[in-house]
Amino acid sequence: MAENTITITEEGTIQVSVSTVASAGSITVDPATSDLIASTAQAAFEELALEKFSQAAAPTTGVTEGDLWYDTDDDILFVRRDTSWTEIVQEELSGNIDGGTW
């Protein structure tokens, strides 16, 4: 696959069209700049999907430090610190937060 370079500036609107189609499994990534171990885009997507949870009960399996859990019953966001879930608190927050759907 040919290598394409895209430069984006703050001026105007940019539209990009790519004529070459590639599967996510064939696109290589460099894990050295992150905490991921994946070496393809597909594997990176799968790895990232395992780091967040959205459910009513606290996850107990497959969790590691740094994972995120959104408590859908109480609308609270938690981060995994060591071996427990810690609520992420936003001070000076006013108004309502709606987690929406996804």
Biopython code that builds the backbone (N, CA, C, O; Angstrom):
import numpy as np
from Bio.PDB.StructureBuilder import StructureBuilder

atoms = [
    (1, "MET", "N", (0.843, -1.166, 0.000)),
    (1, "MET", "CA", (0.000, 0.000, 0.000)),
    (1, "MET", "C", (0.892, 1.233, 0.000)),
    (1, "MET", "O", (1.850, 1.307, 0.769)),
    (2, "ALA", "N", (0.583, 2.199, -0.857)),
    (2, "ALA", "CA", (1.350, 3.429, -0.952)),
    (2, "ALA", "C", (1.163, 4.263, 0.302)),
    (2, "ALA", "O", (0.099, 4.248, 0.921)),
    (3, "GLU", "N", (2.193, 4.978, 0.664)),
    (3, "GLU", "CA", (2.115, 5.824, 1.845)),
    (3, "GLU", "C", (1.619, 7.209, 1.447)),
    (3, "GLU", "O", (2.156, 7.818, 0.522)),
    (4, "ASN", "N", (0.610, 7.702, 2.131)),
    (4, "ASN", "CA", (0.042, 9.017, 1.859)),
    (4, "ASN", "C", (0.289, 9.913, 3.055)),
    (4, "ASN", "O", (0.210, 9.470, 4.201)),
    (5, "THR", "N", (0.586, 11.170, 2.789)),
    (5, "THR", "CA", (0.783, 12.143, 3.849)),
    (5, "THR", "C", (-0.321, 13.181, 3.758)),
    (5, "THR", "O", (-0.595, 13.705, 2.679)),
    (6, "ILE", "N", (-0.953, 13.482, 4.879)),
    (6, "ILE", "CA", (-2.005, 14.490, 4.941)),
    (6, "ILE", "C", (-1.570, 15.551, 5.938)),
    (6, "ILE", "O", (-1.248, 15.239, 7.084)),
    (7, "THR", "N", (-1.561, 16.802, 5.502)),
    (7, "THR", "CA", (-1.213, 17.913, 6.374)),
    (7, "THR", "C", (-2.471, 18.731, 6.626)),
    (7, "THR", "O", (-3.161, 19.120, 5.684)),
    (8, "ILE", "N", (-2.766, 18.989, 7.878)),
    (8, "ILE", "CA", (-3.962, 19.740, 8.252)),
    (8, "ILE", "C", (-3.543, 21.030, 8.935)),
    (8, "ILE", "O", (-2.730, 21.024, 9.859)),
    (9, "THR", "N", (-4.109, 22.134, 8.467)),
    (9, "THR", "CA", (-3.854, 23.427, 9.091)),
    (9, "THR", "C", (-5.150, 23.936, 9.697)),
    (9, "THR", "O", (-6.205, 23.343, 9.476)),
    (10, "GLU", "N", (-5.094, 25.016, 10.452)),
    (10, "GLU", "CA", (-6.266, 25.552, 11.128)),
    (10, "GLU", "C", (-7.145, 26.385, 10.204)),
    (10, "GLU", "O", (-8.203, 26.848, 10.629)),
    (11, "GLU", "N", (-6.750, 26.584, 8.982)),
    (11, "GLU", "CA", (-7.489, 27.449, 8.076)),
    (11, "GLU", "C", (-8.444, 26.644, 7.201)),
    (11, "GLU", "O", (-8.059, 25.631, 6.617)),
    (12, "GLY", "N", (-9.679, 27.099, 7.115)),
    (12, "GLY", "CA", (-10.627, 26.539, 6.163)),
    (12, "GLY", "C", (-11.116, 25.147, 6.496)),
    (12, "GLY", "O", (-10.834, 24.602, 7.564)),
    (13, "THR", "N", (-11.861, 24.585, 5.549)),
    (13, "THR", "CA", (-12.425, 23.246, 5.673)),
    (13, "THR", "C", (-11.624, 22.299, 4.807)),
    (13, "THR", "O", (-11.210, 22.655, 3.704)),
    (14, "ILE", "N", (-11.407, 21.103, 5.298)),
    (14, "ILE", "CA", (-10.615, 20.122, 4.569)),
    (14, "ILE", "C", (-11.455, 18.884, 4.321)),
    (14, "ILE", "O", (-12.106, 18.375, 5.233)),
    (15, "GLN", "N", (-11.440, 18.402, 3.094)),
    (15, "GLN", "CA", (-12.072, 17.137, 2.755)),
    (15, "GLN", "C", (-10.989, 16.215, 2.245)),
    (15, "GLN", "O", (-10.159, 16.612, 1.427)),
    (16, "VAL", "N", (-10.996, 14.985, 2.728)),
    (16, "VAL", "CA", (-9.987, 14.018, 2.332)),
    (16, "VAL", "C", (-10.674, 12.830, 1.690)),
    (16, "VAL", "O", (-11.626, 12.280, 2.244)),
    (17, "SER", "N", (-10.196, 12.439, 0.536)),
    (17, "SER", "CA", (-10.692, 11.239, -0.139)),
    (17, "SER", "C", (-9.523, 10.284, -0.311)),
    (17, "SER", "O", (-8.439, 10.682, -0.736)),
    (18, "VAL", "N", (-9.750, 9.040, 0.017)),
    (18, "VAL", "CA", (-8.714, 8.034, -0.128)),
    (18, "VAL", "C", (-9.233, 6.976, -1.084)),
    (18, "VAL", "O", (-10.324, 6.435, -0.905)),
    (19, "SER", "N", (-8.439, 6.693, -2.092)),
    (19, "SER", "CA", (-8.889, 5.748, -3.099)),
    (19, "SER", "C", (-8.450, 4.320, -2.792)),
    (19, "SER", "O", (-8.928, 3.383, -3.433)),
    (20, "THR", "N", (-7.572, 4.138, -1.850)),
    (20, "THR", "CA", (-7.097, 2.811, -1.496)),
    (20, "THR", "C", (-7.836, 2.333, -0.252)),
    (20, "THR", "O", (-7.919, 3.055, 0.742)),
    (21, "VAL", "N", (-8.363, 1.136, -0.308)),
    (21, "VAL", "CA", (-9.075, 0.561, 0.828)),
    (21, "VAL", "C", (-8.164, -0.480, 1.473)),
    (21, "VAL", "O", (-7.555, -1.302, 0.788)),
    (22, "ALA", "N", (-8.082, -0.428, 2.798)),
    (22, "ALA", "CA", (-7.257, -1.390, 3.523)),
    (22, "ALA", "C", (-8.027, -1.863, 4.743)),
    (22, "ALA", "O", (-8.793, -1.104, 5.335)),
    (23, "SER", "N", (-7.825, -3.098, 5.111)),
    (23, "SER", "CA", (-8.466, -3.603, 6.322)),
    (23, "SER", "C", (-7.671, -3.128, 7.532)),
    (23, "SER", "O", (-6.461, -2.919, 7.455)),
    (24, "ALA", "N", (-8.369, -2.962, 8.645)),
    (24, "ALA", "CA", (-7.716, -2.494, 9.869)),
    (24, "ALA", "C", (-6.631, -3.458, 10.317)),
    (24, "ALA", "O", (-5.677, -3.056, 10.982)),
    (25, "GLY", "N", (-6.770, -4.724, 9.958)),
    (25, "GLY", "CA", (-5.762, -5.709, 10.334)),
    (25, "GLY", "C", (-4.469, -5.575, 9.565)),
    (25, "GLY", "O", (-3.442, -6.114, 9.978)),
    (26, "SER", "N", (-4.502, -4.856, 8.438)),
    (26, "SER", "CA", (-3.280, -4.697, 7.643)),
    (26, "SER", "C", (-2.588, -3.359, 7.885)),
    (26, "SER", "O", (-1.520, -3.107, 7.329)),
    (27, "ILE", "N", (-3.180, -2.506, 8.703)),
    (27, "ILE", "CA", (-2.577, -1.200, 9.004)),
    (27, "ILE", "C", (-1.733, -1.337, 10.264)),
    (27, "ILE", "O", (-2.250, -1.665, 11.333)),
    (28, "THR", "N", (-0.456, -1.090, 10.139)),
    (28, "THR", "CA", (0.434, -1.246, 11.289)),
    (28, "THR", "C", (0.442, 0.022, 12.134)),
    (28, "THR", "O", (0.293, 1.131, 11.621)),
    (29, "VAL", "N", (0.619, -0.165, 13.434)),
    (29, "VAL", "CA", (0.741, 0.948, 14.370)),
    (29, "VAL", "C", (1.972, 0.719, 15.227)),
    (29, "VAL", "O", (2.424, -0.414, 15.393)),
    (30, "ASP", "N", (2.508, 1.795, 15.765)),
    (30, "ASP", "CA", (3.682, 1.707, 16.627)),
    (30, "ASP", "C", (3.240, 1.800, 18.085)),
    (30, "ASP", "O", (2.906, 2.888, 18.554)),
    (31, "PRO", "N", (3.231, 0.689, 18.804)),
    (31, "PRO", "CA", (2.775, 0.722, 20.195)),
    (31, "PRO", "C", (3.754, 1.384, 21.160)),
    (31, "PRO", "O", (3.439, 1.552, 22.338)),
    (32, "ALA", "N", (4.925, 1.758, 20.681)),
    (32, "ALA", "CA", (5.945, 2.338, 21.565)),
    (32, "ALA", "C", (5.531, 3.681, 22.142)),
    (32, "ALA", "O", (6.082, 4.107, 23.157)),
    (33, "THR", "N", (4.563, 4.363, 21.514)),
    (33, "THR", "CA", (4.166, 5.681, 21.987)),
    (33, "THR", "C", (2.915, 5.640, 22.861)),
    (33, "THR", "O", (2.338, 6.686, 23.156)),
    (34, "SER", "N", (2.488, 4.448, 23.278)),
    (34, "SER", "CA", (1.290, 4.333, 24.111)),
    (34, "SER", "C", (1.448, 3.146, 25.056)),
    (34, "SER", "O", (2.493, 2.495, 25.087)),
    (35, "ASP", "N", (0.387, 2.873, 25.831)),
    (35, "ASP", "CA", (0.426, 1.706, 26.710)),
    (35, "ASP", "C", (-0.181, 0.478, 26.032)),
    (35, "ASP", "O", (-0.387, -0.549, 26.678)),
    (36, "LEU", "N", (-0.465, 0.579, 24.745)),
    (36, "LEU", "CA", (-1.005, -0.558, 23.998)),
    (36, "LEU", "C", (0.120, -1.493, 23.587)),
    (36, "LEU", "O", (1.277, -1.087, 23.474)),
    (37, "ILE", "N", (-0.237, -2.748, 23.367)),
    (37, "ILE", "CA", (0.752, -3.711, 22.870)),
    (37, "ILE", "C", (0.441, -4.124, 21.440)),
    (37, "ILE", "O", (1.222, -4.839, 20.811)),
    (38, "ALA", "N", (-0.705, -3.672, 20.925)),
    (38, "ALA", "CA", (-1.145, -4.035, 19.572)),
    (38, "ALA", "C", (-0.206, -3.456, 18.524)),
    (38, "ALA", "O", (0.354, -2.374, 18.703)),
    (39, "SER", "N", (-0.040, -4.196, 17.423)),
    (39, "SER", "CA", (0.800, -3.708, 16.334)),
    (39, "SER", "C", (0.006, -3.453, 15.055)),
    (39, "SER", "O", (0.573, -3.036, 14.045)),
    (40, "THR", "N", (-1.326, -3.707, 15.094)),
    (40, "THR", "CA", (-2.186, -3.359, 13.959)),
    (40, "THR", "C", (-3.353, -2.525, 14.481)),
    (40, "THR", "O", (-3.671, -2.562, 15.670)),
    (41, "ALA", "N", (-3.983, -1.778, 13.586)),
    (41, "ALA", "CA", (-5.116, -0.942, 13.985)),
    (41, "ALA", "C", (-6.251, -1.810, 14.529)),
    (41, "ALA", "O", (-6.871, -1.452, 15.530)),
    (42, "GLN", "N", (-6.526, -2.934, 13.890)),
    (42, "GLN", "CA", (-7.604, -3.818, 14.342)),
    (42, "GLN", "C", (-7.349, -4.312, 15.764)),
    (42, "GLN", "O", (-8.252, -4.291, 16.601)),
    (43, "ALA", "N", (-6.141, -4.750, 16.033)),
    (43, "ALA", "CA", (-5.805, -5.239, 17.371)),
    (43, "ALA", "C", (-5.860, -4.103, 18.392)),
    (43, "ALA", "O", (-6.243, -4.326, 19.541)),
    (44, "ALA", "N", (-5.481, -2.889, 17.986)),
    (44, "ALA", "CA", (-5.546, -1.738, 18.896)),
    (44, "ALA", "C", (-6.991, -1.417, 19.244)),
    (44, "ALA", "O", (-7.297, -1.124, 20.400)),
    (45, "PHE", "N", (-7.899, -1.469, 18.242)),
    (45, "PHE", "CA", (-9.322, -1.234, 18.520)),
    (45, "PHE", "C", (-9.851, -2.261, 19.511)),
    (45, "PHE", "O", (-10.570, -1.914, 20.448)),
    (46, "GLU", "N", (-9.499, -3.509, 19.305)),
    (46, "GLU", "CA", (-9.964, -4.579, 20.198)),
    (46, "GLU", "C", (-9.398, -4.402, 21.599)),
    (46, "GLU", "O", (-10.105, -4.619, 22.583)),
    (47, "GLU", "N", (-8.142, -4.014, 21.699)),
    (47, "GLU", "CA", (-7.507, -3.801, 23.001)),
    (47, "GLU", "C", (-8.161, -2.628, 23.747)),
    (47, "GLU", "O", (-8.414, -2.721, 24.948)),
    (48, "LEU", "N", (-8.431, -1.539, 23.042)),
    (48, "LEU", "CA", (-9.067, -0.381, 23.664)),
    (48, "LEU", "C", (-10.483, -0.696, 24.126)),
    (48, "LEU", "O", (-10.932, -0.172, 25.146)),
    (49, "ALA", "N", (-11.188, -1.544, 23.390)),
    (49, "ALA", "CA", (-12.557, -1.909, 23.763)),
    (49, "ALA", "C", (-12.598, -2.634, 25.098)),
    (49, "ALA", "O", (-13.620, -2.610, 25.783)),
    (50, "LEU", "N", (-11.509, -3.273, 25.471)),
    (50, "LEU", "CA", (-11.455, -4.012, 26.731)),
    (50, "LEU", "C", (-11.131, -3.117, 27.927)),
    (50, "LEU", "O", (-11.124, -3.590, 29.064)),
    (51, "GLU", "N", (-10.862, -1.834, 27.689)),
    (51, "GLU", "CA", (-10.463, -0.932, 28.768)),
    (51, "GLU", "C", (-11.599, -0.064, 29.295)),
    (51, "GLU", "O", (-11.383, 0.747, 30.195)),
    (52, "LYS", "N", (-12.792, -0.217, 28.759)),
    (52, "LYS", "CA", (-13.914, 0.578, 29.247)),
    (52, "LYS", "C", (-15.132, -0.314, 29.430)),
    (52, "LYS", "O", (-15.355, -1.270, 28.687)),
    (53, "PHE", "N", (-15.904, 0.033, 30.439)),
    (53, "PHE", "CA", (-17.094, -0.738, 30.767)),
    (53, "PHE", "C", (-18.250, 0.231, 30.971)),
    (53, "PHE", "O", (-18.052, 1.325, 31.499)),
    (54, "SER", "N", (-19.434, -0.150, 30.566)),
    (54, "SER", "CA", (-20.636, 0.642, 30.770)),
    (54, "SER", "C", (-21.729, -0.322, 31.205)),
    (54, "SER", "O", (-22.360, -0.987, 30.383)),
    (55, "GLN", "N", (-21.939, -0.383, 32.512)),
    (55, "GLN", "CA", (-22.890, -1.338, 33.065)),
    (55, "GLN", "C", (-23.267, -0.929, 34.479)),
    (55, "GLN", "O", (-22.631, -0.050, 35.063)),
    (56, "ALA", "N", (-24.298, -1.560, 35.034)),
    (56, "ALA", "CA", (-24.802, -1.195, 36.353)),
    (56, "ALA", "C", (-23.886, -1.664, 37.489)),
    (56, "ALA", "O", (-23.673, -0.926, 38.450)),
    (57, "ALA", "N", (-23.353, -2.855, 37.391)),
    (57, "ALA", "CA", (-22.516, -3.411, 38.459)),
    (57, "ALA", "C", (-21.039, -3.250, 38.125)),
    (57, "ALA", "O", (-20.646, -3.282, 36.959)),
    (58, "ALA", "N", (-20.230, -3.078, 39.159)),
    (58, "ALA", "CA", (-18.793, -2.913, 38.957)),
    (58, "ALA", "C", (-18.188, -4.161, 38.324)),
    (58, "ALA", "O", (-18.430, -5.272, 38.796)),
    (59, "PRO", "N", (-17.405, -3.990, 37.262)),
    (59, "PRO", "CA", (-16.739, -5.138, 36.651)),
    (59, "PRO", "C", (-15.742, -5.757, 37.623)),
    (59, "PRO", "O", (-15.057, -5.047, 38.358)),
    (60, "THR", "N", (-15.668, -7.071, 37.623)),
    (60, "THR", "CA", (-14.744, -7.750, 38.529)),
    (60, "THR", "C", (-13.729, -8.622, 37.795)),
    (60, "THR", "O", (-12.719, -9.016, 38.377)),
    (61, "THR", "N", (-13.985, -8.923, 36.534)),
    (61, "THR", "CA", (-13.033, -9.748, 35.770)),
    (61, "THR", "C", (-12.560, -8.977, 34.547)),
    (61, "THR", "O", (-13.297, -8.168, 33.983)),
    (62, "GLY", "N", (-11.341, -9.235, 34.154)),
    (62, "GLY", "CA", (-10.793, -8.591, 32.969)),
    (62, "GLY", "C", (-10.475, -7.122, 33.156)),
    (62, "GLY", "O", (-10.388, -6.381, 32.177)),
    (63, "VAL", "N", (-10.301, -6.685, 34.397)),
    (63, "VAL", "CA", (-10.021, -5.271, 34.654)),
    (63, "VAL", "C", (-8.559, -5.079, 35.045)),
    (63, "VAL", "O", (-7.962, -5.926, 35.709)),
    (64, "THR", "N", (-8.000, -3.960, 34.622)),
    (64, "THR", "CA", (-6.634, -3.600, 34.986)),
    (64, "THR", "C", (-6.600, -2.129, 35.358)),
    (64, "THR", "O", (-7.520, -1.375, 35.040)),
    (65, "GLU", "N", (-5.550, -1.732, 36.022)),
    (65, "GLU", "CA", (-5.416, -0.342, 36.451)),
    (65, "GLU", "C", (-5.492, 0.591, 35.242)),
    (65, "GLU", "O", (-4.858, 0.354, 34.214)),
    (66, "GLY", "N", (-6.287, 1.662, 35.392)),
    (66, "GLY", "CA", (-6.465, 2.625, 34.314)),
    (66, "GLY", "C", (-7.739, 2.427, 33.517)),
    (66, "GLY", "O", (-8.123, 3.303, 32.742)),
    (67, "ASP", "N", (-8.410, 1.278, 33.692)),
    (67, "ASP", "CA", (-9.676, 1.040, 32.999)),
    (67, "ASP", "C", (-10.739, 2.003, 33.504)),
    (67, "ASP", "O", (-10.660, 2.497, 34.629)),
    (68, "LEU", "N", (-11.735, 2.265, 32.662)),
    (68, "LEU", "CA", (-12.842, 3.142, 33.031)),
    (68, "LEU", "C", (-14.128, 2.346, 33.120)),
    (68, "LEU", "O", (-14.358, 1.426, 32.334)),
    (69, "TRP", "N", (-14.970, 2.708, 34.089)),
    (69, "TRP", "CA", (-16.292, 2.092, 34.241)),
    (69, "TRP", "C", (-17.315, 3.178, 34.472)),
    (69, "TRP", "O", (-17.184, 3.981, 35.395)),
    (70, "TYR", "N", (-18.349, 3.202, 33.621)),
    (70, "TYR", "CA", (-19.464, 4.124, 33.784)),
    (70, "TYR", "C", (-20.606, 3.347, 34.413)),
    (70, "TYR", "O", (-21.145, 2.421, 33.807)),
    (71, "ASP", "N", (-20.977, 3.729, 35.641)),
    (71, "ASP", "CA", (-22.073, 3.090, 36.373)),
    (71, "ASP", "C", (-23.383, 3.608, 35.799)),
    (71, "ASP", "O", (-23.753, 4.757, 36.039)),
    (72, "THR", "N", (-24.083, 2.778, 35.050)),
    (72, "THR", "CA", (-25.298, 3.210, 34.362)),
    (72, "THR", "C", (-26.482, 3.390, 35.308)),
    (72, "THR", "O", (-27.437, 4.086, 34.962)),
    (73, "ASP", "N", (-26.445, 2.786, 36.483)),
    (73, "ASP", "CA", (-27.519, 2.985, 37.463)),
    (73, "ASP", "C", (-27.428, 4.342, 38.145)),
    (73, "ASP", "O", (-28.438, 5.017, 38.344)),
    (74, "ASP", "N", (-26.202, 4.735, 38.503)),
    (74, "ASP", "CA", (-26.004, 5.949, 39.289)),
    (74, "ASP", "C", (-25.385, 7.101, 38.488)),
    (74, "ASP", "O", (-25.176, 8.188, 39.029)),
    (75, "ASP", "N", (-25.090, 6.868, 37.200)),
    (75, "ASP", "CA", (-24.486, 7.892, 36.343)),
    (75, "ASP", "C", (-23.200, 8.461, 36.936)),
    (75, "ASP", "O", (-23.036, 9.676, 37.047)),
    (76, "ILE", "N", (-22.285, 7.554, 37.317)),
    (76, "ILE", "CA", (-21.006, 7.939, 37.911)),
    (76, "ILE", "C", (-19.884, 7.278, 37.124)),
    (76, "ILE", "O", (-19.987, 6.112, 36.745)),
    (77, "LEU", "N", (-18.805, 8.030, 36.878)),
    (77, "LEU", "CA", (-17.649, 7.517, 36.163)),
    (77, "LEU", "C", (-16.552, 7.145, 37.155)),
    (77, "LEU", "O", (-16.235, 7.917, 38.060)),
    (78, "PHE", "N", (-15.977, 5.962, 36.981)),
    (78, "PHE", "CA", (-14.928, 5.459, 37.868)),
    (78, "PHE", "C", (-13.681, 5.120, 37.056)),
    (78, "PHE", "O", (-13.760, 4.841, 35.859)),
    (79, "VAL", "N", (-12.541, 5.148, 37.721)),
    (79, "VAL", "CA", (-11.289, 4.691, 37.134)),
    (79, "VAL", "C", (-10.726, 3.601, 38.045)),
    (79, "VAL", "O", (-10.868, 3.671, 39.266)),
    (80, "ARG", "N", (-10.095, 2.605, 37.454)),
    (80, "ARG", "CA", (-9.503, 1.517, 38.233)),
    (80, "ARG", "C", (-8.138, 1.963, 38.736)),
    (80, "ARG", "O", (-7.238, 2.247, 37.946)),
    (81, "ARG", "N", (-7.989, 2.021, 40.067)),
    (81, "ARG", "CA", (-6.718, 2.376, 40.702)),
    (81, "ARG", "C", (-6.306, 1.211, 41.583)),
    (81, "ARG", "O", (-7.033, 0.819, 42.495)),
    (82, "ASP", "N", (-5.146, 0.668, 41.307)),
    (82, "ASP", "CA", (-4.659, -0.524, 42.001)),
    (82, "ASP", "C", (-5.699, -1.632, 41.859)),
    (82, "ASP", "O", (-5.889, -2.159, 40.763)),
    (83, "THR", "N", (-6.372, -1.994, 42.947)),
    (83, "THR", "CA", (-7.334, -3.098, 42.891)),
    (83, "THR", "C", (-8.761, -2.663, 43.190)),
    (83, "THR", "O", (-9.608, -3.497, 43.508)),
    (84, "SER", "N", (-9.037, -1.355, 43.089)),
    (84, "SER", "CA", (-10.393, -0.895, 43.379)),
    (84, "SER", "C", (-10.823, 0.181, 42.390)),
    (84, "SER", "O", (-10.002, 0.784, 41.700)),
    (85, "TRP", "N", (-12.147, 0.405, 42.341)),
    (85, "TRP", "CA", (-12.718, 1.445, 41.492)),
    (85, "TRP", "C", (-12.806, 2.740, 42.291)),
    (85, "TRP", "O", (-13.329, 2.747, 43.405)),
    (86, "THR", "N", (-12.290, 3.846, 41.722)),
    (86, "THR", "CA", (-12.296, 5.145, 42.372)),
    (86, "THR", "C", (-13.152, 6.096, 41.549)),
    (86, "THR", "O", (-12.962, 6.230, 40.341)),
    (87, "GLU", "N", (-14.104, 6.758, 42.219)),
    (87, "GLU", "CA", (-14.982, 7.697, 41.532)),
    (87, "GLU", "C", (-14.178, 8.881, 41.016)),
    (87, "GLU", "O", (-13.345, 9.440, 41.731)),
    (88, "ILE", "N", (-14.433, 9.253, 39.780)),
    (88, "ILE", "CA", (-13.816, 10.449, 39.218)),
    (88, "ILE", "C", (-14.732, 11.610, 39.565)),
    (88, "ILE", "O", (-15.875, 11.672, 39.112)),
    (89, "VAL", "N", (-14.219, 12.531, 40.375)),
    (89, "VAL", "CA", (-15.026, 13.629, 40.879)),
    (89, "VAL", "C", (-14.637, 14.911, 40.162)),
    (89, "VAL", "O", (-13.455, 15.225, 40.026)),
    (90, "GLN", "N", (-15.641, 15.648, 39.704)),
    (90, "GLN", "CA", (-15.426, 16.949, 39.078)),
    (90, "GLN", "C", (-15.923, 18.010, 40.044)),
    (90, "GLN", "O", (-17.128, 18.131, 40.261)),
    (91, "GLU", "N", (-15.020, 18.774, 40.623)),
    (91, "GLU", "CA", (-15.416, 19.837, 41.537)),
    (91, "GLU", "C", (-15.908, 21.041, 40.747)),
    (91, "GLU", "O", (-15.555, 21.222, 39.581)),
    (92, "GLU", "N", (-16.710, 21.844, 41.384)),
    (92, "GLU", "CA", (-17.263, 23.050, 40.801)),
    (92, "GLU", "C", (-18.068, 22.759, 39.542)),
    (92, "GLU", "O", (-18.071, 23.553, 38.602)),
    (93, "LEU", "N", (-18.735, 21.640, 39.526)),
    (93, "LEU", "CA", (-19.556, 21.265, 38.390)),
    (93, "LEU", "C", (-20.995, 21.645, 38.690)),
    (93, "LEU", "O", (-21.514, 21.331, 39.761)),
    (94, "SER", "N", (-21.629, 22.309, 37.764)),
    (94, "SER", "CA", (-23.023, 22.666, 37.971)),
    (94, "SER", "C", (-23.840, 22.168, 36.787)),
    (94, "SER", "O", (-23.314, 21.986, 35.689)),
    (95, "GLY", "N", (-25.115, 21.951, 37.018)),
    (95, "GLY", "CA", (-25.968, 21.459, 35.953)),
    (95, "GLY", "C", (-26.020, 19.949, 35.932)),
    (95, "GLY", "O", (-25.463, 19.286, 36.807)),
    (96, "ASN", "N", (-26.679, 19.418, 34.949)),
    (96, "ASN", "CA", (-26.852, 17.975, 34.833)),
    (96, "ASN", "C", (-25.915, 17.413, 33.763)),
    (96, "ASN", "O", (-25.603, 18.079, 32.776)),
    (97, "ILE", "N", (-25.486, 16.204, 33.975)),
    (97, "ILE", "CA", (-24.694, 15.503, 32.980)),
    (97, "ILE", "C", (-25.512, 14.319, 32.507)),
    (97, "ILE", "O", (-25.994, 13.526, 33.316)),
    (98, "ASP", "N", (-25.667, 14.198, 31.222)),
    (98, "ASP", "CA", (-26.406, 13.086, 30.648)),
    (98, "ASP", "C", (-25.426, 12.221, 29.892)),
    (98, "ASP", "O", (-24.827, 12.665, 28.913)),
    (99, "GLY", "N", (-25.258, 10.982, 30.339)),
    (99, "GLY", "CA", (-24.337, 10.062, 29.695)),
    (99, "GLY", "C", (-24.798, 9.650, 28.301)),
    (99, "GLY", "O", (-24.007, 9.142, 27.506)),
    (100, "GLY", "N", (-26.067, 9.867, 28.007)),
    (100, "GLY", "CA", (-26.561, 9.537, 26.669)),
    (100, "GLY", "C", (-26.579, 8.042, 26.410)),
    (100, "GLY", "O", (-26.524, 7.229, 27.333)),
    (101, "THR", "N", (-26.656, 7.707, 25.158)),
    (101, "THR", "CA", (-26.639, 6.300, 24.756)),
    (101, "THR", "C", (-25.569, 6.088, 23.710)),
    (101, "THR", "O", (-25.184, 7.021, 23.005)),
    (102, "TRP", "N", (-25.093, 4.873, 23.610)),
    (102, "TRP", "CA", (-24.134, 4.511, 22.578)),
    (102, "TRP", "C", (-24.176, 3.035, 22.363)),
    (102, "TRP", "O", (-23.439, 2.511, 21.528)),
]
sb = StructureBuilder()
sb.init_structure("model")
sb.init_model(0)
sb.init_chain("A")
sb.init_seg("    ")
for serial, (resi, resn, name, xyz) in enumerate(atoms, 1):
    if name == "N":
        sb.init_residue(resn, " ", resi, " ")
    sb.init_atom(name, np.array(xyz, "f"), 0.0, 1.0, " ", f" {name:<3s}", serial, name[0])
structure = sb.get_structure()
